[in-house]
Amino acid sequence: MKRMLSASNVYLYRDAVDFRKSINGLAVIVESDTDLPLGTGALFLFTNKQRDKIKVLYWDETGFALWYKRLESAKFKWPMQEKDAVFTLTQFDLDRLLSGFTIIGHKTIEIDSVTMS
């Protein structure tokens, strides 16, 4: 399922949200709290107060879709609220987050071909 969630832009909403909210409620949060466009194919990630659930809202060319994941015995490592309500992720960060790894303090390093002798 993670492979279905690929987009050029991935935004993580830092505040916990009420998980009774579905597509319309989460779309309102994006529209009211950010300047980000909803219908571009970007992924918008949300978590609950306990940080054990995640919802991903996205536009799939025919309408909005919502992806949901619950961890059984762990918590998502979510960046705390800072100046901005939204945190931008790379695809690598998204894959790590959905696999249960931390993305806090992690920096992506691109390495060109290295020759070891």
N, CA, C and O of each residue as an XYZ file, in Angstrom:
468
protein
N       0.819     -1.197      0.000
C       0.000      0.000      0.000
C       0.862      1.260      0.000
O       0.470      2.274     -0.577
N       2.027      1.209      0.637
C       2.880      2.386      0.671
C       3.293      2.823     -0.724
O       3.491      4.014     -0.963
N       3.427      1.887     -1.641
C       3.841      2.236     -2.996
C       2.786      3.073     -3.714
O       3.108      3.831     -4.630
N       1.534      2.937     -3.302
C       0.472      3.743     -3.894
C       0.593      5.200     -3.469
O       0.115      6.097     -4.164
N       1.227      5.434     -2.333
C       1.333      6.776     -1.791
C       2.637      7.422     -2.231
O       3.575      7.550     -1.444
N       2.689      7.818     -3.469
C       3.856      8.534     -3.947
C       3.367      9.814     -4.602
O       2.405      9.807     -5.370
N       4.029     10.894     -4.295
C       3.649     12.193     -4.828
C       4.873     13.082     -4.831
O       5.838     12.845     -4.103
N       4.819     14.102     -5.655
C       5.951     15.031     -5.693
C       6.025     15.868     -4.431
O       7.109     16.302     -4.041
N       4.883     16.103     -3.782
C       4.859     16.895     -2.548
C       4.160     16.114     -1.445
O       3.078     15.561     -1.645
N       4.795     16.078     -0.278
C       4.239     15.391      0.884
C       4.287     16.369      2.045
O       5.352     16.875      2.399
N       3.120     16.635      2.640
C       3.021     17.595      3.735
C       2.489     16.901      4.980
O       1.490     16.184      4.931
N       3.168     17.123      6.087
C       2.783     16.544      7.363
C       2.198     17.664      8.221
O       2.874     18.656      8.491
N       0.961     17.511      8.644
C       0.324     18.486      9.512
C       0.755     18.165     10.940
O       0.491     17.070     11.435
N       1.411     19.103     11.597
C       2.066     18.810     12.882
C       1.110     18.632     14.058
O       1.384     17.832     14.953
N       0.010     19.352     14.076
C      -0.929     19.236     15.198
C      -1.709     17.934     15.109
O      -1.998     17.443     14.017
N      -2.042     17.386     16.258
C      -2.935     16.226     16.282
C      -4.331     16.680     15.870
O      -4.747     17.797     16.176
N      -5.050     15.800     15.173
C      -6.414     16.133     14.735
C      -7.390     15.107     15.298
O      -7.011     13.999     15.680
N      -8.644     15.506     15.336
C      -9.725     14.626     15.752
C      -9.908     13.579     14.655
O     -10.241     13.930     13.523
N      -9.698     12.305     14.968
C      -9.737     11.268     13.952
C     -11.146     10.847     13.561
O     -11.317      9.918     12.771
N     -12.156     11.517     14.103
C     -13.501     11.320     13.589
C     -13.673     12.077     12.276
O     -14.617     11.829     11.527
N     -12.752     13.002     12.004
C     -12.799     13.755     10.745
C     -12.450     12.829      9.588
O     -11.559     11.986      9.686
N     -13.167     13.006      8.506
C     -12.899     12.236      7.307
C     -12.419     13.188      6.217
O     -11.815     14.216      6.523
N     -12.673     12.870      4.976
C     -12.132     13.646      3.861
C     -12.497     15.128      3.964
O     -11.612     15.982      3.906
N     -13.764     15.441      4.111
C     -14.177     16.848      4.131
C     -13.577     17.611      5.306
O     -13.109     18.738      5.139
N     -13.586     17.012      6.485
C     -13.034     17.676      7.660
C     -11.540     17.917      7.556
O     -11.054     18.976      7.949
N     -10.809     16.946      7.031
C      -9.366     17.115      6.860
C      -9.060     18.130      5.761
O      -8.098     18.891      5.870
N      -9.870     18.145      4.705
C      -9.689     19.138      3.639
C      -9.894     20.554      4.175
O      -9.182     21.476      3.778
N     -10.850     20.728      5.064
C     -11.086     22.039      5.672
C      -9.865     22.473      6.482
O      -9.499     23.648      6.460
N      -9.235     21.544      7.194
C      -8.033     21.875      7.960
C      -6.935     22.382      7.024
O      -6.293     23.393      7.307
N      -6.723     21.682      5.919
C      -5.695     22.114      4.960
C      -6.026     23.502      4.419
O      -5.158     24.373      4.358
N      -7.277     23.703      4.031
C      -7.675     24.994      3.463
C      -7.598     26.138      4.463
O      -7.205     27.247      4.099
N      -7.968     25.890      5.723
C      -8.027     26.973      6.706
C      -6.697     27.237      7.405
O      -6.441     28.368      7.815
N      -5.845     26.223      7.550
C      -4.608     26.390      8.313
C      -3.352     26.531      7.455
O      -2.283     26.850      7.975
N      -3.467     26.296      6.150
C      -2.290     26.361      5.284
C      -2.627     27.128      4.011
O      -3.789     27.430      3.738
N      -1.601     27.431      3.248
C      -1.779     28.052      1.929
C      -1.549     27.029      0.831
O      -1.251     27.397     -0.306
N      -1.682     25.753      1.154
C      -1.364     24.695      0.206
C      -2.571     24.331     -0.638
O      -3.691     24.277     -0.131
N      -2.349     24.078     -1.932
C      -3.460     23.681     -2.806
C      -3.827     22.220     -2.589
O      -2.947     21.363     -2.502
N      -5.107     21.934     -2.503
C      -5.583     20.578     -2.217
C      -5.562     19.639     -3.417
O      -5.194     18.473     -3.267
N      -5.939     20.104     -4.587
C      -6.176     19.222     -5.719
C      -4.997     18.998     -6.635
O      -5.186     18.814     -7.837
N      -3.784     19.006     -6.106
C      -2.591     18.883     -6.950
C      -1.987     17.489     -6.956
O      -1.030     17.237     -7.687
N      -2.521     16.590     -6.163
C      -1.929     15.263     -6.044
C      -0.963     15.159     -4.878
O      -0.377     14.101     -4.649
N      -0.794     16.244     -4.141
C       0.072     16.207     -2.955
C      -0.565     15.333     -1.884
O      -1.785     15.175     -1.840
N       0.274     14.768     -1.021
C      -0.206     13.975      0.112
C      -0.218     14.857      1.358
O       0.727     15.609      1.597
N      -1.275     14.766      2.144
C      -1.397     15.506      3.398
C      -1.540     14.493      4.522
O      -2.503     13.727      4.551
N      -0.582     14.485      5.451
C      -0.562     13.507      6.535
C      -1.054     14.127      7.828
O      -0.724     15.267      8.156
N      -1.862     13.345      8.570
C      -2.417     13.772      9.849
C      -2.255     12.633     10.850
O      -2.233     11.462     10.470
N      -2.144     12.980     12.124
C      -2.103     11.959     13.170
C      -3.070     12.335     14.288
O      -3.531     13.473     14.386
N      -3.359     11.347     15.122
C      -4.234     11.569     16.271
C      -3.391     11.968     17.481
O      -2.163     11.986     17.407
N      -4.047     12.285     18.585
C      -3.367     12.739     19.797
C      -2.421     11.676     20.357
O      -1.357     12.011     20.877
N      -2.792     10.412     20.257
C      -1.968      9.325     20.791
C      -0.801      8.968     19.870
O       0.089      8.218     20.271
N      -0.791      9.488     18.654
C       0.261      9.256     17.653
C       0.383      7.785     17.234
O       1.455      7.341     16.823
N      -0.715      7.038     17.339
C      -0.673      5.645     16.902
C      -1.455      5.411     15.607
O      -1.526      4.287     15.110
N      -2.037      6.475     15.071
C      -2.794      6.379     13.814
C      -2.352      7.493     12.880
O      -1.930      8.566     13.311
N      -2.459      7.209     11.593
C      -2.118      8.209     10.592
C      -3.152      8.150      9.478
O      -3.601      7.072      9.087
N      -3.525      9.323      8.970
C      -4.402      9.420      7.806
C      -3.665     10.222      6.745
O      -2.985     11.203      7.045
N      -3.813      9.787      5.498
C      -3.208     10.474      4.369
C      -4.325     10.859      3.408
O      -5.032      9.999      2.883
N      -4.472     12.147      3.188
C      -5.478     12.680      2.277
C      -4.789     13.056      0.975
O      -3.731     13.686      0.986
N      -5.392     12.669     -0.152
C      -4.807     13.035     -1.440
C      -5.860     13.040     -2.536
O      -6.922     12.430     -2.411
N      -5.540     13.738     -3.599
C      -6.378     13.821     -4.793
C      -5.833     12.837     -5.805
O      -4.643     12.882     -6.114
N      -6.661     11.946     -6.333
C      -6.166     10.918     -7.259
C      -6.698     11.082     -8.675
O      -6.901     10.090     -9.374
N      -6.924     12.300     -9.103
C      -7.385     12.669    -10.446
C      -8.890     12.508    -10.650
O      -9.441     13.111    -11.571
N      -9.557     11.731     -9.838
C     -11.006     11.598     -9.965
C     -11.735     12.065     -8.714
O     -12.959     12.192     -8.719
N     -11.001     12.318     -7.660
C     -11.601     12.755     -6.407
C     -10.626     12.532     -5.260
O      -9.524     12.018     -5.456
N     -11.039     12.917     -4.082
C     -10.190     12.742     -2.913
C     -10.235     11.304     -2.421
O     -11.260     10.629     -2.519
N      -9.122     10.854     -1.897
C      -9.010      9.525     -1.304
C      -8.376      9.680      0.075
O      -7.672     10.653      0.345
N      -8.636      8.717      0.931
C      -8.113      8.748      2.293
C      -7.516      7.395      2.623
O      -8.175      6.365      2.482
N      -6.273      7.398      3.059
C      -5.547      6.189      3.447
C      -5.367      6.237      4.954
O      -5.102      7.309      5.498
N      -5.500      5.117      5.644
C      -5.485      5.068      7.107
C      -4.573      3.944      7.567
O      -4.598      2.847      7.009
N      -3.768      4.220      8.585
C      -2.922      3.177      9.170
C      -2.936      3.322     10.683
O      -2.890      4.431     11.216
N      -3.001      2.164     11.379
C      -2.940      2.136     12.837
C      -1.790      1.231     13.245
O      -1.674      0.104     12.762
N      -0.944      1.727     14.135
C       0.133      0.900     14.679
C      -0.398      0.137     15.885
O      -1.160      0.684     16.683
N      -0.005     -1.097     16.017
C      -0.509     -1.930     17.113
C       0.172     -1.654     18.451
O      -0.496     -1.604     19.484
N       1.484     -1.476     18.443
C       2.153     -1.341     19.744
C       3.229     -0.261     19.752
O       4.096     -0.261     20.626
N       3.187      0.637     18.814
C       4.189      1.708     18.753
C       3.485      3.026     18.472
O       2.262      3.078     18.340
N       4.268      4.079     18.382
C       3.739      5.394     18.053
C       4.543      5.967     16.898
O       5.734      5.690     16.755
N       3.873      6.774     16.073
C       4.576      7.467     15.012
C       5.455      8.541     15.626
O       5.037      9.239     16.551
N       6.661      8.675     15.119
C       7.593      9.697     15.595
C       7.292     10.968     14.816
O       7.750     11.134     13.685
N       6.533     11.850     15.414
C       5.974     13.020     14.737
C       6.700     14.276     15.183
O       6.886     14.464     16.385
N       7.118     15.142     14.275
C       7.753     16.404     14.678
C       6.780     17.257     15.489
O       5.585     17.297     15.195
N       7.288     17.920     16.487
C       6.438     18.762     17.333
C       6.091     20.047     16.603
O       6.751     20.431     15.637
N       5.046     20.703     17.081
C       4.593     21.961     16.502
C       5.690     23.009     16.656
O       6.227     23.205     17.747
N       6.007     23.662     15.583
C       6.955     24.770     15.612
C       6.275     25.982     15.014
O       5.074     26.175     15.202
N       7.025     26.799     14.297
C       6.470     28.016     13.724
C       5.389     27.724     12.691
O       4.341     28.370     12.693
N       5.630     26.769     11.818
C       4.680     26.443     10.760
C       3.835     25.238     11.151
O       4.286     24.357     11.884
N       2.600     25.216     10.649
C       1.702     24.098     10.943
C       2.027     22.882     10.094
O       1.602     21.773     10.417
N       2.778     23.073      9.005
C       3.031     22.000      8.054
C       4.530     21.764      7.925
O       5.327     22.701      7.960
N       4.894     20.508      7.776
C       6.276     20.071      7.628
C       6.349     19.338      6.292
O       5.512     18.478      6.021
N       7.324     19.656      5.457
C       7.453     19.012      4.151
C       8.341     17.778      4.272
O       9.403     17.825      4.892
N       7.894     16.671      3.671
C       8.646     15.414      3.699
C       9.092     15.037      2.295
O       8.486     15.440      1.302
N      10.153     14.264      2.233
C      10.545     13.628      0.978
C       9.838     12.277      0.905
O       9.259     11.820      1.890
N       9.887     11.651     -0.247
C       9.303     10.316     -0.386
C      10.017      9.333      0.545
O       9.384      8.450      1.124
N      11.330      9.488      0.684
C      12.108      8.634      1.584
C      11.629      8.799      3.025
O      11.457      7.816      3.745
N      11.414     10.069      3.448
C      10.908     10.326      4.797
C       9.530      9.693      5.006
O       9.255      9.125      6.062
N       8.675      9.796      3.999
C       7.343      9.200      4.086
C       7.438      7.690      4.257
O       6.753      7.118      5.105
N       8.269      7.050      3.470
C       8.446      5.601      3.586
C       8.948      5.218      4.966
O       8.478      4.242      5.551
N       9.904      5.982      5.494
C      10.427      5.709      6.844
C       9.331      5.885      7.891
O       9.172      5.040      8.772
N       8.582      6.969      7.798
C       7.529      7.242      8.769
C       6.483      6.132      8.768
O       6.092      5.644      9.829
N       6.028      5.730      7.581
C       4.996      4.694      7.495
C       5.513      3.321      7.916
O       4.727      2.429      8.235
N       6.828      3.155      7.918
C       7.426      1.899      8.379
C       7.709      1.919      9.869
O       8.183      0.925     10.418
N       7.426      3.044     10.541
C       7.600      3.130     11.985
C       8.917      3.726     12.431
O       9.205      3.762     13.628
N       9.725      4.197     11.490
C      11.001      4.801     11.850
C      10.834      6.285     12.109
O       9.856      6.894     11.675
N      11.790      6.865     12.817
C      11.738      8.292     13.091
C      12.201      9.083     11.874
O      13.065      8.643     11.117
N      11.610     10.254     11.706
C      12.075     11.184     10.685
C      12.580     12.457     11.342
O      13.021     13.381     10.657
N      12.518     12.508     12.659
C      12.937     13.681     13.414
C      14.456     13.736     13.442
O      15.113     12.791     13.878
N      15.002     14.839     12.977
C      16.449     15.008     12.972
C      17.150     14.229     11.882
O      18.379     14.216     11.819
N      16.378     13.574     11.015
C      16.967     12.784      9.934
C      17.157     13.665      8.718
O      16.247     14.402      8.337
N      18.328     13.599      8.104
C      18.591     14.342      6.886
C      18.893     13.356      5.773
O      19.649     12.401      5.954
N      18.292     13.604      4.624
C      18.536     12.757      3.467
C      19.855     13.169      2.830
O      20.083     14.351      2.573
N      20.715     12.204      2.579
C      22.019     12.464      1.967
C      22.065     11.749      0.636
O      21.871     10.535      0.564
N      22.321     12.498     -0.411
C      22.453     11.892     -1.721
C      23.930     11.651     -1.979
O      24.744     12.568     -1.870
N      24.269     10.433     -2.317
C      25.664     10.063     -2.558
C      25.814      9.698     -4.016
O      25.111      8.832     -4.537
N      26.751     10.378     -4.670
C      27.097      9.994     -6.043
C      27.868      8.690     -5.966
O      28.197      8.218     -4.878
N      28.149      8.118     -7.105
C      28.852      6.838     -7.087
C      30.192      6.974     -6.367
O      30.982      7.880     -6.634
N      30.414      6.047     -5.455
C      31.642      6.044     -4.659
C      32.423      4.807     -4.998
O      31.877      3.704     -5.027
N      33.699      4.984     -5.256
C      34.555      3.855     -5.550
C      35.440      3.584     -4.354
O      36.154      4.465     -3.875
N      35.382      2.357     -3.880
C      36.237      1.973     -2.754
C      37.356      1.093     -3.282
O      37.137      0.208     -4.109
N      38.552      1.353     -2.793
C      39.650      0.517     -3.239
C      40.142     -0.397     -2.154
O      41.073     -1.173     -2.374
